[in-house]
Amino acid sequence: MDEFYIAIALATLAGASIPIGAALSTYDRLLPGWLQEEFRHTVVAFGGGALLSAVALVLVPEGSERLTTVPALFWFALGGVVFFCVDRALAAKGGHAAQFLAMMLDYVPEAMALGALLADNLALAILMAVLIALQNLPEGFNAFREMAQSGGASRGKLLFLFVLMVPIGPLAAHVGRTYLVDNPALLGAVMMFASGGILYLLFEDVAPQVPLERHWAPPLGAVAGFALGLAGHLMLP
């Protein structure tokens, strides 16, 4: 099968977990109150594990391999700072789509990397697709709940919006396959940028059960700490 169709298929399967997660969130109301809360925390923790595995197993190892030490650290740190700025802007506006935008911010660069990886390593591309799907499921779940509770639109319209997000993955994968596959430095930059952003989101929105209001320093500290450890690793002979 042509790499183009493989990329489209993998990215579509990864993106399909977004509306599936959204649909699952409509059923948690059928559970008893105590089980609803435990189920939601379990979904959040599952998503955090998938995000961390994507960073530690694929994005950072593959991204740093394509870059020298200083650019790798730069793009990683920039990803954390950019996601911090977006997160703070959303908090200032008081919107109800923070989880949704955060989901798209990490989904798009990951899908681009997925498309580019097909040229080098099909098995790794498949692993990447699985990890994206695993993290999109709980992110879709949480984003749908956040937007539904705002009362801005009906659940049916929101679910349709989430279905419309699925084609974004194949489009990003096609861009990655077309423009990143022959530019390893750019592909590495995309991977490291996504890693820094995901790590910020992990410690800001996922890891804490009760995040501190308007406190962005702890998750930025997590990005800085990971970057410090990464710098030591990259400097080893």
N, C-alpha and C positions, 0 to 999 in steps of 0.2 A: 504494500500500500504506500502511496506517495506520502512524504513527510507532511505535506500541507494538510491532508485529510486526517492524519494521525494527530497533528497539533490541534486541529479544530475539534476532533472527537474528545481528546483528553481535556481540553479547556472547557468544552461544553459540559462534560460530566462533572468537572470540578465546580463549575458555576451553578449547575443544577441543584447543588446542596443549599444554595441561598434560599430559593423559594420553598424547598423542603423543610428547612429549619424554620422558616416563617410559618408554614402550615402547622408544624408541630406545636408552635407556641399557642395556637388557638385551642389545643386540646388540654393544656395544663389546667384550665379552669374546671375540668371535670374531676380533678383529683381533690382529695381532702386538703384543707388549708395547710396542715403541717407538712404534707407530702409535696404540695405545690412549692413551698419554700425550699425544701431539700432538693427537689428535682431541678429547680432553677439554679441553685448553687452548683449542683453536679454538672449541669450543662456548661456553666461558666468555667468551672475547673477543667472540664474536658477541652474546651476551646483554648484555654491557657496552655495546656499541655501540648496541643497541636501546634500552636504558635511557636512555643519554645523549641519544639522538635524541628520545625521548618528552619528556624534561625540556626540552631546548633548543628543540624545534620546536613543541611543543603546550602542555605544561602551564604553563611559566613565561610565555610570551607571552600565552596566553589567560587565565591566572589573574591576572597583574598588570594586565591591561587592565580587569578587573572590580573592582579594589581600588585604593585610594590607596596611597601609598608605605609608610607605617608599617604598616598591616595586612598588606600583601603580605609585607614583610620579617618580621613577627612570625610569620605562619603558616608561612612557609618555614623559619625557624629552629626553630619548634616541631616541625615534622615531623622535622627532623634529630635533635633532642633526644629525642623520643619513640621513634624507631627505635633510637637509641643505648641508651636505657634498656631496651627490649625485648631488644636484642641482648646487653646485659650480663647481664640476668636469665637468658637462655637459656644463656649461657656459664657462669654460676655454677652452674646446675643440671646442667650437663654432658649435656644432652639431645641427641638425634640428629634433631631436627626443626627445626633453626634455619633451614635453607634453605627448608623447606616453609612455615613461618610467615612468613618474610620475603617469600616469593612471594605469599602471600595478603594480606599487609599492603599491598603496592603494587597488587595486582590489583583489590582491592575499590574503593578510591577512584578508580582509573582507570576502572573500569567505570561507576561513578556519574557521572563526568564525561562519559563516552561517551553515556550516556542523555540527559543534559541538553543536550549539544551538538547533538543531532539537531534541536532546535527552531530553532536559529540557522543551522547550517551542516552540511548532509548530507555534503558532501565532506570536511570536517574530521573529522566523526564516523567516516567510513570510514577515514581515515588513522589516527585514534586506535585503531580496532579492529585495523588491520594492525600497528601498533607494539606493541599489547598482545600480540597473537599471537606476534610475533617475539621478544618478551622472555620470554613464558611458556614457549616451547619449550625454551630452554636452562635456565631455572629449574626446569621440571619434570624435565628430564634430571638436573640436579645434586641436586635434592631427593630424587628417587627413589634415586639412588646412595647418598646419605648415609643414608637410612633403611634401605635394603636391607643395607648393610654393618654396621648395628648388630645385625642378626639378631633383631630383635624380632618380626617377622612375615614370612610368606612373601611372595614376589614377587607372587603372584597376588592376595593380599589387599591388598597395597600398591597395586597397579595399580587394583584396584576402588575403593580410597579416592580415588585421583587422579581417576578417572572421576566420582565423586560431587562433586568440586569444580567441575565444569563448570557446573551450574545456579546456582552462587553469582553468576557474572557476570551472567546475565540478571536475577536478582533485584536486584542492585546497580544495574544499568542502569535498571530500572523505578523504583527509589527515586529515582535521579537525575532521571529524566524527570518524575516526579510532584512531587518536593519541591524540586528545585534549579533547574528551568527558569525559575521565576518569582522566584527569589532570586539574582540575579547575584553579590552579595557572598558568599553562602554557597558558591556554586559556585566562585568565585575562591579562597575559603579552602581548600576541598577540594583544588583543583588545586595551590596553593602548598604545602599540607601534604604532599601526595604527592610533590611535587618535592624538598622537603628530605629526606624519608625515603629516596627513591630515590637521591639523591646520596650520602647516608651509606652506604647499602648498596653502592653502586657502588665507593666507595673502601675500604670495610671488607672486603667479601666477594668482589668481582669483580675489581677492578683488580690487587691484589697477587697474584702467583703463590704467594708464601709469606707470608701475613699474620703480623705479629708477634703472639705470644700475649699476650692481655690488654692490648693497647695500642689504646685507642679514640680517643686524641687526634688522630692523623693524619686519619682520616675526618671527625671533627668540624671539624678545621681546614679541610678541603675545603669543608664546608658554609658555614663562616664566610667563606672566601675568595669563594665564589660569591655569597653574600649581599652582601658588600661591593661586588663588581662590579655586582650587580643594583641596589644602592642608588644607585650612580653613574648607571646607565642610567636608572632611574626619575626621577632628579632633573633629567635633561636636559629642556630645554623642548621 
